[in-house]
């Protein structure tokens, strides 16, 4: 039972990174996931200080994401091709970076691969549109920056949590 719970915990951490790249509250999912893990392990591996640090990362990440959404940055709907390319890119990133960086390669490869797959597909999709529908390079960089920043904060939350679990 404990092994199954830990596998679900790890899968939800991956889901948190994935959701961050599509404008969904992935950092909140990571926080709730870690809170549930701490509760089920009687706060032995993850304590209140760790949870407070994670909460201090969740609040600005989600507030920044909300502000950028309300400012009109990255209003484009996500396509099915973008979802699949991000999924495939995540697996490719994990496979390529894990032999060189171990555990760091799994998480970093997933993040970098997912982000790369998403951005490449969005660039291909918008390049097929007519001039009026194409995004400017500034808008594309703003979208990429938003996704990278929120994804980086999610990755930081995961590294911080796993460091406390395995230390």
N, C-alpha and C positions, 0 to 999 in steps of 0.2 A: 504493500500500500504506500509506503514512504517513497519508494522508487517511482511509482506512477505519479504521485503528487509532485515530485521534483521534476519529472519530465514535462508535466503540464506547466509547471512554473517556468521552465526554460523556454518552452514553446510560446508562452504568453509574452516573454521578454522579446523574442523575435517578432511576434505580432505587433508589439509596441513600436519597434523601430519601423516596421513596414507601414503601420498606420500613420506615423508622423509624416511620411513622405507624401501622403495623399490628403493632408489637411485635416486629419481626424485626430482626436485627443490620445495619441499614442503614449505621451509622457504620463498622462493620467492613468492609463491602463497599467503602465509599468509600476506606478506608485501603489495603486490598489493591489496589484499582484504581489508586490513586496510586502505590503501591509498584511495581506492574507497569509503569506509565507511566514512572516514574523509571528502572527497569531497562532498558526498551527504548530510552530516550533517553540512556543512559549517564550518568545523574544530572547532566546539564547544566542542565536547567531546574528540576528538583526535586532538591534535595540532601538530605543526611542531617539537617540541622537542621530542614528543613521536615517531614520524615518523623517526627522526634522530637516536634515540636509537635503534629502530627496524632495521634500515638500518645498524647500527653498529653491529648488531647480524647476519643479513643476509649475509653480505659480508664474514666474516670468516667462517660461516657455509658452504656456497657454495664453498668457496675456499678450505677448508679442505676436503670436499667431492670430489671435482675435483682432488685434490692432491692424495687422497687415491685411487681413481679410476684409475688414471694414474700410480700409484705405483703397481697396480695389486691386491689390497686388495679387496676381495669379488667380484670375477669375475663370480661367478656362476649365471646362469640365474634363475630368479624367476619362480617357478612352479605355476600352477593353484591351487594346493592343498595349497601352502603357502599363496596365496592370500585369499582363503576362510578361512583358519585357523586363519589368522591375523584378518579378518573381524569378525569371530565368537568370537575370543579372546577379541577383542575390546569391543564388546557388553557384554560379560561375565564380563569383568573388570569393566565396567560402572555399571552393575547391582549389582555386589558384593561390590564395594567401595562407591557408592553413599549414601546408608543408613548411613554409618559411617562418611563420610567426606563431604557430601553435594555437593556443586558445585565443590570443589576441587576433590572429588571422581569421578565426571563425566569425567573431563579432564585427571586426573592422572590414573583413571581406564582404560580409552580408550587407553592411551599411553602404560601403563604396560601390559594390556591384548593383545593389538595388537602386541607388541614386543614379548611377551611370546609365543603367537600363532605362529608367524612367526619363531622364533628360534626353537621351539619344532618341527615344521614340517620340517624345514631345517635339523635338527639333525636326524630325522627319515629318511628323504629322502637320506641323505648322508650315513647313516649307512647301507642302503640296497645296496650300490654300492660295487664293488670289491675293494680290498685294493688300487689299483692304482688310483681309482676315489674318494676315501674318502678324506675328508679334514682333515688336522691335527688339533689338539686341539688349536694350536697357530693361525692358520688361522680362525678357528671358533670363537675364542675369539676376534680376530681383526675385524671380520665381526660384531659380537655382539657389540663391543665397538663403531664401526663406526655408527651403527644404533642407539644405545643408545645416543651417543653424539649429533647427529643431531636432533634426536627426542626430547632430553632434551632442546636444544636451541629453537626448535619450540614451545615446551610447555612453556618455559620462555617468548617467544614473546607473546603468547596468554595470559598468566597471566598478563603480563605488560599492554597489550592492554585493557583487560577486567577490570583491576584495574582502568584505566583512564576513561573508559566508565561509570563504576558504582560508581565512587567517586564524 
